[in-house]
């Protein structure tokens, strides 16, 4: 998926995509471990690495998108908190000056 495709996903879809990628990667590594154990095949790990590399790259891009969204949300909440603090301070100052 491209960055534009990831931006089109909802938060729930993005989380589901990340979980699916993680599940697929773990399955590939588990299959490689079983193959290596059953046939004493050490190249199974290298094949698993090659198979999982695109999954890891996609998961990294999806996680970067998730982090970008979370940072944007945190920035919005921080700005809202600052605006409330400024408004509250102004209101308290106004009340104090009137008394």
C-alpha positions as CSV (number, residue, x, y, z in Angstrom):
1,X,0.0,0.0,0.0
2,X,1.2,3.5,-0.8
3,X,1.2,6.4,1.7
4,X,-1.9,7.8,-0.1
5,X,-3.7,4.5,0.4
6,X,-2.8,4.4,4.1
7,X,-4.1,7.9,4.6
8,X,-7.5,6.8,3.2
9,X,-7.9,4.1,5.8
10,X,-9.8,4.8,9.0
11,X,-8.0,4.3,12.3
12,X,-9.7,0.9,12.8
13,X,-8.8,-0.2,9.3
14,X,-5.2,0.9,9.9
15,X,-5.0,-1.1,13.2
16,X,-6.5,-4.1,11.5
17,X,-4.0,-3.9,8.7
18,X,-1.1,-3.7,11.2
19,X,-2.4,-6.7,13.1
20,X,-2.8,-8.7,9.9
21,X,0.7,-7.9,8.8
22,X,2.1,-8.9,12.2
23,X,0.1,-12.1,12.1
24,X,1.4,-13.0,8.6
25,X,5.0,-12.2,9.6
26,X,4.8,-14.3,12.8
27,X,3.3,-17.2,10.8
28,X,6.1,-17.1,8.3
29,X,8.7,-17.1,11.0
30,X,6.9,-19.9,12.8
31,X,6.7,-22.0,9.6
32,X,10.5,-21.4,9.1
33,X,11.3,-22.5,12.6
34,X,9.2,-25.7,12.1
35,X,10.8,-26.4,8.7
36,X,14.3,-25.8,10.2
37,X,13.5,-28.2,13.0
38,X,11.9,-30.9,10.9
39,X,14.4,-31.0,8.1
40,X,17.4,-29.4,9.7
41,X,17.1,-26.8,7.0
42,X,18.9,-23.6,8.1
43,X,18.1,-21.8,4.8
44,X,14.4,-21.7,5.9
45,X,15.2,-18.7,8.1
46,X,16.7,-16.8,5.1
47,X,13.7,-17.6,3.0
48,X,11.4,-16.4,5.8
49,X,13.4,-13.2,6.0
50,X,13.0,-12.6,2.3
51,X,9.3,-13.4,2.5
52,X,8.7,-11.2,5.4
53,X,10.8,-8.1,4.3
54,X,7.9,-6.6,2.2
55,X,5.5,-7.2,5.1
56,X,7.8,-5.4,7.5
57,X,8.2,-2.5,5.1
58,X,4.5,-2.2,4.8
59,X,4.0,-2.5,8.5
60,X,6.6,0.2,9.1
61,X,4.8,2.6,6.6
62,X,1.4,1.8,8.3
63,X,2.9,2.5,11.7
64,X,4.4,5.8,10.5
65,X,1.0,6.8,9.4
66,X,-0.5,5.8,12.7
67,X,2.1,7.8,14.6
68,X,1.5,10.8,12.3
69,X,-2.2,10.7,13.1
70,X,-1.5,10.4,16.9
71,X,0.9,13.3,16.9
72,X,-1.6,15.5,15.0
73,X,-4.3,14.6,17.5
74,X,-1.9,15.3,20.4
75,X,-1.0,18.6,18.9
76,X,-4.7,19.5,18.5
77,X,-5.4,18.6,22.2
78,X,-2.4,20.5,23.4
79,X,-3.5,23.6,21.4
80,X,-7.1,23.3,22.8
81,X,-5.6,23.0,26.4
82,X,-3.5,26.1,25.9
83,X,-6.5,28.0,24.5
84,X,-8.6,27.0,27.5
85,X,-5.8,28.0,29.9
86,X,-5.4,31.4,28.3
87,X,-9.2,32.0,28.3
88,X,-9.4,30.8,31.9
89,X,-6.5,33.1,32.9
90,X,-8.1,36.0,31.1
91,X,-11.4,35.3,32.9
92,X,-9.8,35.1,36.3
93,X,-7.8,38.3,35.7
94,X,-11.0,40.1,34.6
95,X,-12.9,38.9,37.7
96,X,-10.0,39.9,39.9
97,X,-9.8,43.4,38.3
98,X,-13.5,43.9,38.8
99,X,-13.4,43.1,42.5
